[in-house]
Amino acid sequence: MTDDVRAIAQRMYEAFNARDLAAAETIFSTDFVSHPLGTVGVDSVLKAWSGLHTMFPDIQVVVEDMLVDADKAAVRTTLHGIPAGVEAQAPPSMMEIFRVQNGRIAELWGMSSLNRPGR
C-alpha cells in the first residue's frame, strides 16, 4: 500500500507541473474532500489548479520530503516560478497530507506560506 500511496502523490505533483488537468480525474476520487478549501469533488481541484496556473504561469511544485504510512502521505514542497514581487522570501512552501483510498486521493489537509494577491 505504501508504494501505491507514494506513486499517486508523485503523480499528482507531476500532473500539476505538466498542467495536465485531465489527469485529475484519475488521481482524485469523485468525492474528494479538500479540507483547506472546504470543497468536495474533482472540480474544486481543477479550479484551484487553473487559478494557480493563471496567476503564476511558471509555477512548479518541487517535492522536498515525502513520508508515507499506510494510506496517508505527508509531503513538504517548495513552489518555484513565483515572481519576486509576490514572495520576498525564498520559495514559498506547502505542507500537505493526503489520504488515499482505492488508488485515488480521497482527502487533503494542508497549509502554504504563499501569500496570494487579493487574499
Solvent accessible surface area in square Angstrom, and as a share of the most:
residue,aa,sasa,rsa
1,M,137,0.61
2,T,55,0.32
3,D,113,0.59
4,D,89,0.46
5,V,0,0.00
6,R,87,0.32
7,A,56,0.44
8,I,10,0.05
9,A,0,0.00
10,Q,80,0.36
11,R,98,0.36
12,M,9,0.04
13,Y,8,0.03
14,E,112,0.50
15,A,7,0.05
16,F,9,0.04
17,N,36,0.18
18,A,73,0.57
19,R,79,0.29
20,D,61,0.32
21,L,64,0.32
22,A,78,0.61
23,A,18,0.14
24,A,0,0.00
25,E,89,0.40
26,T,65,0.38
27,I,0,0.00
28,F,4,0.02
29,S,17,0.11
30,T,116,0.67
31,D,93,0.48
32,F,5,0.02
33,V,43,0.25
34,S,4,0.03
35,H,79,0.35
36,P,69,0.44
37,L,87,0.43
38,G,67,0.64
39,T,45,0.26
40,V,103,0.59
41,G,12,0.12
42,V,13,0.07
43,D,108,0.56
44,S,16,0.10
45,V,9,0.05
46,L,42,0.21
47,K,161,0.68
48,A,33,0.26
49,W,18,0.06
50,S,42,0.27
51,G,34,0.33
52,L,25,0.13
53,H,23,0.10
54,T,112,0.65
55,M,80,0.36
56,F,1,0.01
57,P,93,0.58
58,D,105,0.54
59,I,0,0.00
60,Q,69,0.31
61,V,8,0.04
62,V,64,0.37
63,V,56,0.32
64,E,74,0.33
65,D,68,0.35
66,M,23,0.10
67,L,131,0.65
68,V,26,0.15
69,D,111,0.58
70,A,62,0.48
71,D,38,0.20
72,K,84,0.36
73,A,1,0.01
74,A,24,0.18
75,V,0,0.00
76,R,102,0.37
77,T,1,0.00
78,T,19,0.11
79,L,5,0.03
80,H,70,0.31
81,G,37,0.35
82,I,25,0.12
83,P,70,0.44
84,A,90,0.70
85,G,82,0.79
86,V,40,0.23
87,E,12,0.06
88,A,109,0.85
89,Q,107,0.47
90,A,77,0.59
91,P,61,0.38
92,P,2,0.01
93,S,40,0.26
94,M,34,0.15
95,M,74,0.33
96,E,21,0.10
97,I,66,0.33
98,F,0,0.00
99,R,57,0.21
100,V,4,0.02
101,Q,88,0.39
102,N,140,0.72
103,G,45,0.44
104,R,83,0.30
105,I,0,0.00
106,A,7,0.05
107,E,31,0.14
108,L,20,0.10
109,W,85,0.30
110,G,29,0.28
111,M,150,0.67
112,S,54,0.35
113,S,43,0.28
114,L,17,0.09
115,N,105,0.54
116,R,71,0.26
117,P,81,0.51
118,G,91,0.87
119,R,205,0.75
